[in-house]
Amino acid sequence: MPAGGCTMLCVTPLLPLLLNTVLGFKLCPSHCLCYESSDLVDCRNRGLVRVPPSVPHGTWLLDLSGNKLTEVRTGSFMGLWSLKILLMSKNSIQSLQPQSLSSLQFLERLDLSFNQLRLLPLGFSHSLSSLQELRLDHNLLQYLDSTSLVDFENLRRLDLSYNRIRAMDVRAFGSLSRLSLLNLEGNGLYVLQDGLLCRQQSLEVLLLSHNNISVIETEALAPLRSLTLLSLQGNQLKHIRFKTFLKLQTTTTHLQMSSNPWICDCELQRVFSKIQHVRHLRVLDYKDIVCHAPAQQAGSSLASLDSQLCIAETASVLVITITVMLAVIGALVKAEYNRKNKQTVSDTESERQEK
């Protein structure tokens, strides 16, 4: 056989391999669908247990949601420099290996919702400075430390709702100066701390409903110059301080505060009355604020009772004041009577001695 023929026969089986090497960035992973010349890769609900190794290098959207991933390994996304959107919701991801996402320098949106993450690894945010939206809702996170989100300097939207977060480092959001939406609904937070939101001047929406918040510290809301919506429904608030909300120096802020165990008294009525007379504050659900205590007011709306609460309290104060005044007057009269009585006795004794 001629040497040239042998060469052709030897090279021919290598052609697919060569094409795969040269054009691999355009080939679609098995079990996935690719669109727009492989720029959009759809691997949803394919029963995958790991990230496909052959995702085209030019991909800018990769959807891996609804699979059976349990972890994300280091190097899983190596070479995907163009990736801007990565969707991994509704898997069973329990862990992210350190630096597993660090190659995604241009990633703008990351969805890890509905997984089983208990913590965020060291270096989770490393090299993800382009990220603008992060969804971590419906996981099992319990705590946020000061390094968890440190490199997310361009993050606009952060969803941490429906985890098990009871506490967080006061510096946890320290680098998120461009954040416009923060969702912490459905966690176990007890206190909204001073300093937690000290760099969130751009924050527009703060969702804190369905936690266990019973205390809002005086300066906690002060930095929020752009806040338009604050949701505090379904917490453990019994009283609030007017000064805390007066710190909100915004154009307009809408408040949601129903479904809390409010103790309805004159002081609470005065606080809400003051809030509603502040031009930039609006309590959207004031008519739905229901009294939890005292027993005679339980189940009644504050709006239907507010005028009565201070009247009743004023009447009680008047009764007590009048009672005290009468007691004092009575004591003074009695004292004067006793004084005069003693004086009469003394005068009589003196007259006898003179005789």
C-alpha positions as CSV (number, residue, x, y, z in Angstrom):
1,M,0.0,0.0,0.0
2,P,1.4,3.4,-0.8
3,A,2.7,5.4,2.1
4,G,0.3,8.2,1.3
5,G,-2.6,5.9,1.6
6,C,-1.4,4.6,4.9
7,T,-1.1,8.2,6.1
8,M,-4.7,9.0,5.0
9,L,-6.0,5.8,6.7
10,C,-4.1,6.6,9.9
11,V,-5.3,10.3,10.0
12,T,-9.0,9.7,9.1
13,P,-9.9,8.2,12.5
14,L,-8.3,11.1,14.2
15,L,-10.4,13.7,12.4
16,P,-13.3,13.6,14.9
17,L,-10.8,14.0,17.7
18,L,-9.1,16.9,16.0
19,L,-12.5,18.5,15.2
20,N,-13.6,18.0,18.8
21,T,-10.4,19.8,20.0
22,V,-10.6,22.6,17.6
23,L,-14.4,23.1,17.7
24,G,-15.1,21.7,21.1
25,F,-16.3,25.1,22.4
26,K,-19.3,24.7,19.9
27,L,-20.3,21.1,20.7
28,C,-23.3,20.5,23.0
29,P,-23.0,18.1,26.0
30,S,-24.9,14.9,25.8
31,H,-28.4,14.9,27.5
32,C,-28.5,18.8,27.1
33,L,-30.1,21.1,24.6
34,C,-28.1,24.0,23.1
35,Y,-29.4,27.1,21.5
36,E,-28.0,30.2,19.8
37,S,-24.9,28.4,18.5
38,S,-24.4,26.8,21.9
39,D,-24.4,30.1,23.8
40,L,-27.5,28.8,25.8
41,V,-27.1,25.4,27.3
42,D,-30.2,23.8,28.8
43,C,-29.5,20.8,31.1
44,R,-32.6,21.0,33.2
45,N,-34.2,17.9,34.8
46,R,-31.8,15.4,33.2
47,G,-30.9,13.4,36.3
48,L,-27.3,14.7,36.2
49,V,-25.2,13.9,39.3
50,R,-22.3,16.1,38.2
51,V,-21.6,19.1,36.0
52,P,-21.2,18.0,32.4
53,P,-17.5,18.2,31.4
54,S,-18.0,19.3,27.8
55,V,-20.0,22.6,28.1
56,P,-19.0,24.8,25.2
57,H,-16.5,27.5,26.2
58,G,-18.6,30.3,24.7
59,T,-21.7,29.5,26.8
60,W,-23.1,32.5,28.6
61,L,-26.2,30.8,30.1
62,L,-26.0,27.3,31.7
63,D,-29.1,25.9,33.3
64,L,-28.5,22.9,35.6
65,S,-31.6,23.2,37.7
66,G,-33.8,20.2,38.7
67,N,-31.0,17.6,38.7
68,K,-29.3,15.4,41.4
69,L,-26.1,17.4,42.1
70,T,-24.9,16.9,45.6
71,E,-21.8,19.0,45.5
72,V,-20.0,21.4,43.2
73,R,-16.3,20.4,42.8
74,T,-13.3,22.6,42.2
75,G,-12.8,22.9,38.4
76,S,-16.4,22.0,37.4
77,F,-16.6,25.3,35.4
78,M,-13.1,25.6,34.3
79,G,-12.8,27.3,30.9
80,L,-16.3,28.9,30.9
81,W,-15.0,32.4,30.8
82,S,-18.0,33.7,29.0
83,L,-20.6,32.4,31.5
84,K,-22.9,35.2,32.8
85,I,-25.9,33.2,34.2
86,L,-25.6,29.9,36.1
87,L,-28.7,28.3,37.4
88,M,-28.5,25.3,39.8
89,S,-31.7,25.5,41.8
90,K,-33.7,22.5,42.9
91,N,-30.8,20.1,43.2
92,S,-29.5,18.4,46.4
93,I,-26.3,20.4,46.7
94,Q,-24.9,20.1,50.2
95,S,-21.4,21.6,49.7
96,L,-19.4,23.9,47.4
97,Q,-15.8,23.0,47.3
98,P,-13.4,26.0,47.9
99,Q,-12.7,27.9,44.7
100,S,-15.3,25.8,42.8
101,L,-16.7,29.0,41.2
102,S,-13.6,31.1,41.1
103,S,-13.1,30.7,37.3
104,L,-16.4,32.5,36.6
105,Q,-15.0,36.1,36.7
106,F,-17.8,37.5,34.5
107,L,-20.8,35.7,36.1
108,E,-23.6,38.1,36.8
109,R,-26.4,35.9,38.1
110,L,-26.1,32.8,40.3
111,D,-29.1,30.7,41.5
112,L,-28.4,28.1,44.2
113,S,-32.0,28.2,45.6
114,F,-33.8,25.1,46.9
115,N,-30.7,23.1,47.8
116,Q,-29.3,21.8,51.1
117,L,-26.4,24.2,51.8
118,R,-25.6,24.5,55.5
119,L,-22.7,27.0,55.1
120,L,-20.8,29.0,52.6
121,P,-17.2,27.9,52.1
122,L,-14.2,30.1,52.6
123,G,-13.5,31.8,49.3
124,F,-17.1,31.4,48.1
125,S,-17.2,35.0,46.7
126,H,-13.6,34.9,45.5
127,S,-13.2,36.2,41.9
128,L,-17.0,36.8,41.6
129,S,-16.8,40.5,41.7
130,S,-19.1,40.8,38.6
131,L,-22.0,39.1,40.3
132,Q,-25.2,41.2,40.5
133,E,-27.8,38.7,41.6
134,L,-27.4,35.9,44.1
135,R,-30.2,33.5,45.2
136,L,-29.5,31.3,48.2
137,D,-33.1,31.0,49.4
138,H,-34.6,27.8,50.6
139,N,-31.4,26.2,51.9
140,L,-30.2,25.3,55.4
141,L,-27.9,28.2,56.1
142,Q,-27.6,29.0,59.8
143,Y,-25.0,31.8,60.1
144,L,-23.3,34.4,57.9
145,D,-19.7,35.4,58.9
146,S,-17.8,38.5,57.8
147,T,-16.0,36.7,54.9
148,S,-19.0,34.9,53.2
149,L,-19.9,37.7,50.8
150,V,-16.8,39.9,51.0
151,D,-16.0,40.0,47.2
152,F,-19.5,40.7,46.0
153,E,-18.9,44.4,45.6
154,N,-21.3,44.8,42.6
155,L,-24.1,42.7,44.0
156,R,-27.5,44.3,43.6
157,R,-30.0,41.6,44.7
158,L,-29.4,39.1,47.5
159,D,-32.0,36.5,48.5
160,L,-31.3,34.6,51.7
161,S,-35.0,33.9,52.5
162,Y,-36.2,30.7,54.1
163,N,-33.0,29.4,55.6
164,R,-32.3,28.9,59.3
165,I,-30.3,32.0,60.0
166,R,-30.6,33.1,63.6
167,A,-27.6,35.4,63.8
168,M,-24.9,36.9,61.6
169,D,-21.7,38.8,61.9
170,V,-22.5,42.6,62.0
171,R,-19.9,42.9,59.2
172,A,-21.6,40.3,56.9
173,F,-22.9,42.8,54.4
174,G,-20.0,45.2,54.8
175,S,-18.8,45.1,51.2
176,L,-22.3,45.2,49.6
177,S,-22.5,48.9,49.1
178,R,-24.5,48.6,45.9
179,L,-27.2,46.3,47.2
180,S,-30.8,47.4,46.2
181,L,-32.7,44.3,47.5
182,L,-32.1,42.2,50.5
183,N,-34.5,39.3,51.3
184,L,-34.1,37.7,54.7
185,E,-37.7,36.5,55.1
186,G,-38.5,33.2,56.8
187,N,-35.3,32.9,59.0
188,G,-34.9,32.9,62.8
189,L,-33.4,36.4,63.4
190,Y,-34.2,37.9,66.8
191,V,-32.6,41.3,66.6
192,L,-32.0,43.9,63.9
193,Q,-28.6,45.1,65.0
194,D,-27.1,48.6,64.8
195,G,-24.3,48.6,62.2
196,L,-25.5,45.5,60.2
197,L,-26.7,47.7,57.3
198,C,-24.2,50.5,57.8
199,R,-23.1,50.5,54.1
200,Q,-26.5,49.9,52.5
201,Q,-27.3,53.5,51.4
202,S,-28.5,52.2,48.1
203,L,-30.9,49.6,49.6
204,E,-34.4,50.0,48.3
205,V,-36.2,46.8,49.5
206,L,-35.6,45.1,52.9
207,L,-37.7,42.1,53.6
208,L,-37.6,40.8,57.1
209,S,-41.0,39.2,57.5
210,H,-41.6,35.9,59.3
211,N,-38.6,36.0,61.6
212,N,-38.5,36.2,65.4
213,I,-37.5,39.9,65.6
214,S,-38.5,41.5,68.9
215,V,-36.0,44.3,68.9
216,I,-35.0,46.9,66.4
217,E,-32.0,48.7,67.7
218,T,-32.2,52.5,67.5
219,E,-29.6,53.1,64.8
220,A,-30.3,49.9,62.7
221,L,-32.3,51.7,60.0
222,A,-30.5,55.0,60.0
223,P,-28.1,54.4,57.1
224,L,-30.9,53.4,54.7
225,R,-31.3,56.6,52.7
226,S,-33.0,54.9,49.7
227,L,-35.4,52.5,51.4
228,T,-38.8,52.3,49.8
229,L,-40.1,49.1,51.4
230,L,-39.5,47.6,54.8
231,S,-41.4,44.4,55.6
232,L,-41.6,43.4,59.2
233,Q,-44.8,41.2,59.1
234,G,-45.0,38.1,61.2
235,N,-42.3,38.8,63.8
236,Q,-42.4,39.1,67.6
237,L,-42.7,42.9,67.9
238,K,-44.7,44.0,70.9
239,H,-43.7,47.7,71.1
240,I,-41.7,49.9,68.8
241,R,-39.9,53.2,69.4
242,F,-40.8,56.2,67.2
243,K,-37.2,57.3,67.2
244,T,-36.1,54.2,65.4
245,F,-38.3,54.9,62.4
246,L,-37.7,58.7,62.5
247,K,-34.0,57.8,61.7
248,L,-35.2,56.8,58.2
249,Q,-34.3,59.9,56.2
250,T,-35.9,58.8,52.9
251,T,-38.2,60.3,50.2
252,T,-40.9,57.7,50.9
253,T,-40.7,54.4,52.8
254,H,-43.6,52.0,53.0
255,L,-43.9,49.8,56.1
256,Q,-45.6,46.5,56.6
257,M,-46.0,45.6,60.3
258,S,-49.1,43.4,60.7
259,S,-49.1,39.9,62.3
260,N,-47.0,40.8,65.3
261,P,-48.1,40.2,69.0
262,W,-48.7,43.9,69.6
263,I,-49.5,45.1,73.1
264,C,-52.1,47.8,72.5
265,D,-51.8,50.7,74.9
266,C,-51.7,54.4,74.6
267,E,-48.0,54.5,74.0
268,L,-48.3,52.2,70.9
269,Q,-51.2,54.3,69.6
270,R,-49.0,57.4,69.9
271,V,-46.1,55.8,68.1
272,F,-48.2,54.8,65.1
273,S,-50.0,58.1,65.1
274,K,-46.6,59.9,65.0
275,I,-45.4,57.6,62.2
276,Q,-48.4,58.2,60.1
277,H,-47.9,62.0,60.5
278,V,-44.4,61.8,59.2
279,R,-44.6,62.7,55.5
280,H,-42.2,60.1,54.2
281,L,-43.5,57.1,56.2
282,R,-46.5,55.0,55.2
283,V,-47.8,52.1,57.1
284,L,-49.4,50.0,54.3
285,D,-51.2,47.5,56.6
286,Y,-52.2,49.7,59.5
287,K,-55.8,48.5,59.4
288,D,-54.5,44.9,59.7
289,I,-52.5,45.5,62.9
290,V,-54.3,43.4,65.5
291,C,-53.9,43.5,69.3
292,H,-52.5,40.5,71.1
293,A,-52.7,42.0,74.6
294,P,-54.1,43.1,77.0
295,A,-56.8,40.5,77.1
296,Q,-59.7,42.9,76.8
297,Q,-58.2,44.2,73.5
298,A,-57.1,40.9,72.0
299,G,-58.3,40.3,68.5
300,S,-59.3,44.0,67.9
301,S,-57.6,46.1,65.3
302,L,-55.5,49.0,66.6
303,A,-57.2,51.3,64.1
304,S,-60.5,50.6,65.8
305,L,-59.2,51.2,69.3
306,D,-56.6,53.8,69.0
307,S,-58.7,56.7,70.1
308,Q,-60.1,54.7,73.0
309,L,-56.8,53.6,74.3
310,C,-55.5,57.0,75.3
311,I,-59.0,58.1,76.4
312,A,-59.2,55.1,78.8
313,E,-55.6,55.7,79.9
314,T,-56.3,59.4,80.4
315,A,-59.4,58.6,82.4
316,S,-57.5,56.1,84.5
317,V,-54.8,58.7,85.1
318,L,-57.4,61.3,86.0
319,V,-59.1,59.0,88.5
320,I,-55.8,58.1,90.1
321,T,-54.8,61.8,90.2
322,I,-58.1,62.8,91.7
323,T,-58.0,60.0,94.2
324,V,-54.4,61.0,95.2
325,M,-55.4,64.7,95.5
326,L,-58.4,63.8,97.6
327,A,-56.2,61.7,99.8
328,V,-53.7,64.5,100.2
329,I,-56.4,67.1,100.9
330,G,-58.0,64.7,103.4
331,A,-54.6,64.2,105.1
332,L,-54.0,68.0,105.1
333,V,-57.5,68.7,106.6
334,K,-57.0,66.0,109.2
335,A,-53.5,67.3,110.0
336,E,-55.0,70.9,110.4
337,Y,-57.8,69.6,112.5
338,N,-55.4,67.7,114.8
339,R,-53.2,70.8,115.0
340,K,-56.1,73.0,116.0
341,N,-57.3,70.4,118.5
342,K,-53.9,70.3,120.1
343,Q,-53.7,74.1,120.1
344,T,-57.1,74.3,121.9
345,V,-56.0,71.7,124.5
346,S,-52.8,73.6,125.0
347,D,-54.6,77.0,125.4
348,T,-57.0,75.4,127.9
349,E,-54.1,74.0,129.9
350,S,-52.5,77.4,129.9
351,E,-55.6,79.1,131.2
352,R,-55.9,76.6,134.0
353,Q,-52.3,77.2,135.1
354,E,-52.9,80.9,135.1
355,K,-55.9,80.6,137.4
